[in-house]
Amino acid sequence: MDLNQLYFDHQLIMMQAERTLGFGARRELEIGASHLAGRIGCMQRALGAAGAPAWEALAVGDRYSLASPVRHQQGYAS
């Protein structure tokens, strides 16, 4: 997936979460945005971008996160 598309999708989800009234629904959107942030961070790291750690810090720290240390050790980039 294109990095610009990930930025766009992340921004759309964050705006949708901001407008969502229900806590559970908002939380689900925020988790989705967090997973996208992890993907962005991984892609940036693979490209040598200095902003990678900032995006990775926004990522959910669960077993599904693409910013997990195991995936970095495996060289996962997208």
C-alpha positions in Angstrom: 0.0 0.0 0.0 1.1 3.5 -0.8 2.4 5.5 2.2 0.3 8.6 1.2 -2.8 6.4 1.1 -2.0 5.3 4.7 -1.6 8.9 5.8 -5.0 9.7 4.2 -6.8 6.7 5.6 -5.4 7.5 9.1 -6.6 11.1 8.9 -10.1 10.0 7.8 -10.4 7.5 10.6 -9.3 10.0 13.2 -11.8 12.6 11.9 -14.6 9.9 11.9 -13.6 8.9 15.5 -13.8 12.6 16.6 -17.4 12.8 15.3 -18.5 9.4 16.8 -20.6 9.7 19.9 -20.5 6.2 21.3 -17.4 5.3 23.4 -17.1 1.8 22.0 -17.4 2.8 18.4 -15.0 5.6 18.9 -12.5 3.3 20.6 -12.7 0.8 17.7 -12.0 3.6 15.2 -9.0 4.8 17.3 -7.7 1.2 17.4 -7.9 1.0 13.7 -6.1 4.3 13.3 -3.5 3.0 15.7 -2.9 0.0 13.6 -2.5 2.2 10.5 0.0 4.3 12.5 2.0 1.1 13.1 2.0 0.4 9.4 3.1 3.9 8.6 5.9 3.7 11.2 7.1 0.3 9.7 7.1 1.7 6.2 8.9 4.9 7.3 11.5 2.8 9.2 12.2 0.7 6.1 12.7 4.0 4.1 15.0 5.4 6.8 12.6 8.2 7.7 13.3 10.1 10.9 9.6 10.3 11.7 9.2 6.5 12.1 9.4 6.4 15.9 6.7 9.0 16.3 4.3 7.0 14.3 5.2 3.8 16.0 4.6 5.4 19.3 0.9 5.9 18.2 0.6 2.2 17.4 -1.3 -0.3 19.6 1.1 -2.5 21.5 -0.7 -5.8 20.9 0.0 -8.9 19.0 -1.7 -7.5 15.9 0.3 -4.3 15.7 2.6 -4.0 12.7 4.9 -1.9 14.9 5.7 -4.8 17.3 9.4 -5.5 18.0 9.2 -9.0 16.5 8.0 -7.7 13.1 10.9 -5.2 13.1 13.4 -8.0 13.8 11.9 -9.9 10.9 12.3 -6.8 8.7 8.6 -6.5 8.1 8.0 -3.2 6.2 4.5 -3.1 4.9 
